[in-house]
Amino acid sequence: MFSSVEHQIADIKQRLSHIEHIAIENETEYKNFEENLQEFGVNLDTFKQTLETRLIEITMNDVAGINVSFPLKIFEKYKIQYF
């Protein structure tokens, strides 16, 4: 038969084993979290670069589409100085 002390020792060993198991699970989850966070950072940097490139393209297209000759003709017609 087990004595009360032996039961307590067995209970403590079981609890320690459970705590070790939880610690290992948490460590694994933390490593996965770190990896996912790093991957998110890479994806975010790529997104920023793509967005910057696209905004530059849009701006260049907008500037290229502006017809500056029309306002200049009006300035010349009414003898308005510009620049």
N, C-alpha and C positions, 0 to 999 in steps of 0.2 A: 504494500500500500504506500501511496505517496503521502508524505507529511505536508503540512501546511506550507512549510518553507520550500519544499520541492515544487509544489503547485505554483507558488509565487515566482520561483526561478524560471519554471517552464513558461509562465505567463509573460514574464519580462523578456525572455528569449523570443517568444512569439511576437511581442510588440516591437522589439528591436528589428526583427526580420521584416516586419511590415513597414517600419519606418525606413529601413534600407531600400526596400522595394519602391516605396513612394519617392525617396530621394533620387533613385536611378531614373524613375519615370520623369520626374521634374527636370533632371539634368538633360535627359533626351529631348524633352519638350523645349527647354531653353535653347539647346543647340539648334533645333529645328527653327525656333523663332529667330535666332540670330541669322541663320542662313536665309530665311525668308525676308528678313529685314534688309540684308545686304542685296538680295536680288531685287527687292522693291526699290532700293536706292539706285541700282543700275538702270532699272526700267524708268524711274523718274528722270534720271539724267538723259536717257535716250529720248524720252518724251519732250523734255525741255529743248533739246537740240533740234528735234523735229519741228516743234512749235516755233522756235526762233527762225529756223530756215523758212518755214511757211509764211510767217509774218513778213519776213524780208521780201519773199516772192510777191506776196499780195501788195506790199507797199510799192515795190518796183513796178508792178503791173498798173497800179493806180496812178503812179507818177507818169508812166509812159502813156497812159490814156488821157492825160490832161492836155487839152488843146490850148496852148498859151498864145497862139497867134491871134485869136479872136479878141481877148482883152487888150492885147497890144495895139491892135487896129483901132479900138475905141480910144485908147490913150492918145494915139497919134491924131485921130480925127479931131478930138477936143483939145489937142495940144497940152495934155496932162503929162507932167514929168514923172518918170518912174525910175527907180534905182538911182 
